[in-house]
Amino acid sequence: MRILLINVPHPAIGSRIPDDHLPPLGLLSIGGPLIDDGQEVRLLDAEFGPMPLAAILAEASRFSPDAVLFGHSGSTSGHPVIAEVAQAIVRAVPRALIVYGGVFPTYHWREILCEEPYVTAIVRGEGEETARRLMRALESGGDLGSIDGIAFRDDDGPRATRPAPVIRDLDAYRVGWELIDHARYSYWGGLRAVVVQFSRGCPHLCNYCGQRGFWTRWRHRDPVRFARELARLHREHGVKVINFADENPTVSKKAWRSFLEALIAENVDLILVGSTRADDIVRDADILHLYKRAGWQRFLLGMENTDEKTLQLIRKGATTTIDREAFRLMRRHGILSMATWVVGFEEETDRDHWRGLRQLLSYDPDQIQMLYVTPHRRTPYFRLAAERRVIQTDRRLWDYKHQVLATRHMPPWRVLLWFKFTEMVLQCRPKALLRVLLHRDAGLRHAMRWYTQMGRRVWPHEILGFLRARRLKHGPTVREFWGAPQDMEEESMSSQRPERRVGTSRAA
């Protein structure tokens, strides 16, 4: 089959503001196994430009694919764009089958198959093996009902097959790096870059996380093979920056240390950036020197909030004491810290925002990433937010960078004021400015200056976007807008080994 993978242009600030672009790891992870199956595969990355719809259609028509596969890391906010492009593709290439995968369609398969007749099938959960089996069945006219991990229509309407088993051996499938020109992709201020995964999933129980259930259980790649792959990307393709897409790569200290030591042994000059938990940093105090030697320059620490009651509410499993110690340890070892702080878990007052700002200042992070709480039906947190009012019904803006929920104690403009004031105080305090201007490590100085330049461009974009956005004064509740909770379906795949088939499920 001729298979076209399309990475649609995403409207999110993180996609449009930077001059850098990162390769779409999800689609490349599907592409590698399909190529190995003998399929003719091509990637169309419409993020560059970004490409207008007419140009996407022209490229698709020129390739004349048998199947077009869509997926996007933006998921919820990316869905309206994917829906628009997919519908247009079907008109331009009528014989093309549309297959859709990713987090959003995994859980919203019922609505998509009911409302979007041009979608042939949905891949639910991990796609490497499921996409291979689905493409073989579509090519041969086989029975789709026999394929675990998909949703499709039959004579009775939308139906989902039983969940696919999680991929236990992540090294069994390769990333299709040959689908991209590495020279086009960069990060960290123009440095050649890729996105990778050492692990999938997270064992912690944060009830707002939209990723934990999608991956079902935590697994990791072979540490030595993974280090060897990163070294090869550097030596053969000039890759300099490795951006980890893992939710929590450091879960196993033993596996993580093996990876760090293997990468150090490869003796390659790489910059590593990613996310982890503060408690893992504190746990690894005795091996943080290996982090630095391997090339780590920045970790994003998912604190989410600084209020102990809120941390208990969202089951974060962390404390302010641990968070503060993590920042201290990272600075001591020359690793930049980026603190995430999420506004809106509860309906804060001015006093709550002030208390949070003071706590953040006591942590003394190098950088700050401010986000707005964005509930998803598949998470337990959805039930806690179900009766709150929605003020933003444009789903393209459900990207954590826009206010989507009302706050009883203050209007949206005042929430924005606290949001931007907190950013300004953290990034513009004398201590932070001195690090940006005079940090003794040239690499870290470059990184902080690059991030600061990004922030200067994002600020006016966010403020103008807020002024232009249409918000509802008396919007629907979260439950009315999205529908019933789906936390009973939170795990998208089976953690059991494959068994004989026992049946399928249908849409209600």
N, C-alpha and C positions, 0 to 999 in steps of 0.2 A: 504493500500500500504506500501511497504518497501521503505523508503525514506532515502537516504544518503546525508547529507550536507557536502560539501567538502570545507575547507579553504585551498587554494593552498599556497605553499611556495612563498613568494614574494621576488623579487631581490633587493628591495629598501634598502638603507643604514640603515634606521630606523628599518627594520626587521632583518637584518643580523648582525648588530654590537652588539646590547645589548644582555646580557645573559638572560634578562627578556623577557617574552612573555605575551601579554594580550589576553583575550578571544575574539573571533570574534562576537561582539555584533549583527551585522546585521543578521548573520545566526541563532544565538540563539533567536533573536526576531521573526524569521520565525518559528523556531522549536517549541516554546511554543504553539502557536495556532494549529499547525499541530498535536502535541501530544494530545491536548485537543479535536481534531476532531477524535481521535481514530486511527491515523496513527502510524505505527512503524517507529520511527525516530532515526537515529544515526548520530553523528558528527565525521568526520575524520579531525583532525587539522594537516595538513601536514607542518605547520610552525615549528613544533618541529623537530629538526635534522639539517636542514630541510630534510623531507622525499624525497628520490629520486623517480622518476616516477615509477620504478618497484615496490617499496614498496606500493605506492598509489594504483596501479593496483591490487596488491595482496590483499590488505585490501578490496578494492571494490568488487573484485571477491568473496571473502570469505562471504561478506554480501549479495551479489546477489540482489542488489536493483531493484525495479521497476522504480524508478526515482532518478536521481542525480541532486541536486540543487547546483549551484555555485553562489557565490557573493563575493565581495572583496572591502574593504574600499579603497584600492589603486586605484581601478577603471582603469583609462587609462593605467597606467604602469603595472597593474596586468592583463590586458586583454590578451596579448600574452601568458602568462603562463596558464591562464584558457583555452584558445583555444587549447593549446597543450595537457593539461591533459584531457579535455573533449573529444577530438578526440580519444585519446588513450583508454579512458573508454568505448567508443562505440565499439571499436574493442575487448576489453576484456569482456565486458558484453553487447552483441549485443541487448538484449531486453530492456535495460535501456533507459528511456526517459531523455533527457537533458533539464533542465530548468535553465535559466540564469537571474540573477537580479542584480541591483546596478545602480550606476550613469552612467557609460559608456554605458552599453547596453540599458538603458532607452532612450538615444539619438541616439545611433548608431545602432538601431534595423534593419534598412534597409540593411546596409552593412553586418551585422552579418548574417541575414537570407539569404542574397544572396550568401555570400562567405563561410558560414559554415553550410553545409546541415545537420550535426549531431545535431544541436540545434533544439529542438522541439518547444519551446516557450520562450518568454522573458517577464519577469515581469517588468512593467514600473512604477516607483515611489515607494511608500511605498508598502511593500509586505505582511504584516500580513494577511489582508483579501483577497487580490487578490490571494496569493499562496494557501490559503485554497480552494477557489472556483475553481482554476485551477486544483488542485490535485483531487478534486471530479469529475470534468469533464473528466479528463484523465482516472480516474479509471472506470467511468461509460460509457465512450464513448460519452459524452455530446457535445453540440455545443460550441466550443471555441469562436465563434463570439459573443456569448451572455455574455461573461465575460469582464467587463470593466478593462482597465489598463494592457492589454497584447498585444503582437505582435506575429504573427505566420504565417505560409504559408497556402494558400489554392490553388485551381486550377489556380488562376490568379496571384499567386506569394505572396510576403510578404505583410502583411496588419497589421494595428494596429486598435484595437478597440478604442472606445472613452475613454478619460482619466478617471481613477478612481477618486472618490471624496477623498479629504484628510480625514484622520482619525481625527475626531473632539475630540473623547474621547481617549486619549492615554493610559488610565488605563483599557480600555476594552480588551486589549491583554497583555498577560504576557510574560516575557522573559523565555526561557527554560533553566534555570540554571542547571537543573538536567542532561543536556547533557554533562557537563564538570566535571572534577575533579579539584576542586578549588586549590588543593595543587600544581598543575602544573603551575599555572599562577601567575606571579609576576611583580612588577614594583618598581621604586624608590629604586633600590638596593636590590632586593631579598625579598621584602615585598609582601605578598599575596594581589592580586589586581583584580579588575574587571573594565570594561568599562560600563558606564551607560549614559542615556539621560534623563534629566529633561524636555527638550524642543526640538522642531524640528523647523528648519527654522530660518529666520532672517528678520526683517522688513526694514533693511537698503538697500541702492541702489548701493552698490559697483559694478561697472560694470565688474570686472574681476572674481567675485566669482562664482565658479562652483557648489556651494551647494544651494545658495539662491533659484533658480528656481526649483531645484529638490524637495525641501520640500514645495514649493508653498506659504505657509503662516505660520506665527509663531504661535505655540501652546505649552502649557505646561501641565505637569502632575499635579495631585492633590498634593499640597505641603506636606500635612501630610502623605498621603499614600506613597509618594515617600520616605520621611524621614524614615518611618516605614520599608520600604523594605531595605534600606541601613543598618539600625540597625539590621535587621534580618540576612543579609549577614554577618555582623560582628559576631553576636552571634552564629550563627549556622555553619558558614563555615570559621571563622577566618579571614575574609577579613579585611585588614588594609588600603589599598589605593583605593580610588574611583577616577577614571579618567573619567572626563566628556567629552563626545563626542560632546556636543552641540556646534553649531556655536556661539550662544549668549544666555546663560541661564538667564542672568540678565535683559532681556528686561523689564519685569514688576517688578517694585520695590516692589509692594504690594505682588505679588506671591512669589518673591524671599525672601522677609523678612519672610513670613509665613513658607517657607521651612527651612530657617536658624533657626528660633525659634523652629520649630518642631524637627529638628535634635539635637539642643542643649538639648531639653527636653528629648530626648532618652538617653542622657548621655553615648554615645559610643565614644571610642577613635579612631577616623578615621583621615586619611590624605586625603584632597580633593585637586585635581589639575584640571585645565581646562583652557579654553580660554574665554575672554570677550573683551569688548571695553573700551578704556580709558575713554570715556565720561560717561559710566555707573559707573565706579569707582569714578569719580569726583561727579557725581550725588548722590552716596551713601556714601558720606563722613561721614554722621551722623550715619550710621549703619555698618561701616567697622569693628567695634569692634565685631559685631555679626558674620561677616565672619570669624574672627580669632577664636572666641569661638566655632564655628561649626567645625573647623578643616582645614580651607583653608591654604595651605602652598605656593602655587604658582599659579599665573595667567599668561598665555601667552596673551600679548596684541598685537592684530593685527594692528600694525601701518602701515605696508607695505612700507612706505616711509617717508622721512623727508622733502621733498621739497613741498612747498605749491602749486605750479603749478601742480605738479604731483598728489598730493592729490585731486585737483580739477578735473584733467583729468580722474582719476579712480573713481570719485564720492565717495570718502571715507567718506566725511561728518565729518571730524575731523580737528583739528588744532594742530600745534606744542605746543601751549600754554596749551591746554587741556592734550596732551600727557605727557608733563613735569610734570604737576600737579598730574596726575595719579600715576606716578612713586614715587613722593614725598609722597603721601598719603599711598601708599602700604608699603613703607619702614617704615613710622611712625607707622603703625599698625602691623609690623612684618610679612608681606606677601611678598614672593619673586616675583620679576618681571622678566619676560622673554620678550624681545622686538623682534618682527619679523621685518626684513628689507628685501625687495625684490629688487633684482637687475634686471634692464632691462625693466621697463615699458616704458621708452624712451631710445634712444640710447645714453647713458651717455658718458661723457668725463672724463678725469682725474680730472678736476676741480669739476665736479658733485660728483664724488666719495669722494673727499676730503671734500667737503661741507657736504655731508651726514655723513661722519665719525665724523666731528666736532659736528654736531647736535646730533648724538647718544651719544657722550660723555657728552653733556650738559644734556641729560635725565638721565644719570647715572643708567642704568638698572643693575640688578644683573646678568642677563644672556642674551645672544644674540642668535637668530636663524636666520641665513642667508639663503635666498632662491633665486632661479632664476624664473623670470616670465615665466609662462607656459600657453599659451592661449588655450581656449577650444571653440569649435564651438557654444556651447549653450549660451555663454555669450556675452553681447554687446561689451566687450573689444576686442573680436575676430576681429571685423570689423576694429578697430584701428590698429591691428597688422597684418592684412590679407596680406599686400604686403611685410612684412619683410621676410628675407631669413631664411630658416631652415638649421641648420648645423648638427643636430642630428636626423636621421630618424629611429633609434631604439626606438620604442615606449615604451619599457621597461624602458627607461631612461627619460621618460616624467613624472618625479616624484617630480619636484620642486627643486631637489638637483643636477641637471645636466644642463649645458648650452644647450639649444635647439635652440636659435635664434642668428643670427649674429648681431654684433654691428658695424656700419659703422666706428666709430671713434677709435676703438681699436680691436686688434685681441683677440681671445678667451683666450690666455695665460695671457694677461694683465688684462682681466676681472677677471680671477681666482686669479691673484695676488692681486688685490684690495679686492676681496671677502675674501681671507684668511687673508690679512693684517688687514682688519676691524675686523674680528673675533679675531685675536691675540691681537690687541690693546685693544678691549673691555674686553676680558677675562684675559689679563695678566697685565693690569695696576695695580699699587700698591694697590689702593683702593679695587679693585675686589679680588686680591689675599689675602688681609687681611681678607676679609669677609669669603673666603673659609677656611682659616686656623684658624681664631680666632673668628668667629661669636659667640656671647654669647648664642644664642639659639641652643642647640645641634641638634634638628631636622632639622633646616634650614642649619646648618653646614654640616650635613650628606647629605642633598639633593644637596647642591652645590658641595660637593666633588664627589658625584656620577655622576653628570652631567659633571664635569671636567674630570673625568676618561673616560666617554663616548667620550668626545671631543678629548682626546688624541688618542683614537682608530679610530675615524672617520677621523681625519686629514690625516694620511698616506693612508687610504682607498680611500678618495676622490682624493688625488693628483695622486696616482697610477692609479686610474680609469680614470682620465683626460688624463694621458700619454698614456694609452692603447686604449682609445676610438677612433673610427674612425669618423672624422668630415668632412663634405663636405665644400669645398671652394666656390662652386657655386651651392648651393642647391636650391630646389624649394621654392616658396613662401609658406607662411603658408596656404593660400587659395588653392594652387595647391596640397599641401601635405594632407590637411584634407578635402577639399571640401568647398561647399558654407556655409555661416553662418547659424546658427540654432537659433539665438536669438528670432525669432518669435515663436519658440517652447519651450522657456526657461522654462515655468511652466509645469512640468511633470504631474500634477494632476489638477483636477477641485476643486475650492474653493466653488462651489455651492453645495447645497444639491442634492442627487441623484434624477434624473427625469426619465421619460419614455425614452426609447431608441429612438435616432433620426438618427442613422447611424454610419458608420465607415469610416476610411480613409485608403488609399492605398499608397504604395510606388510609387514615381514618376517614 
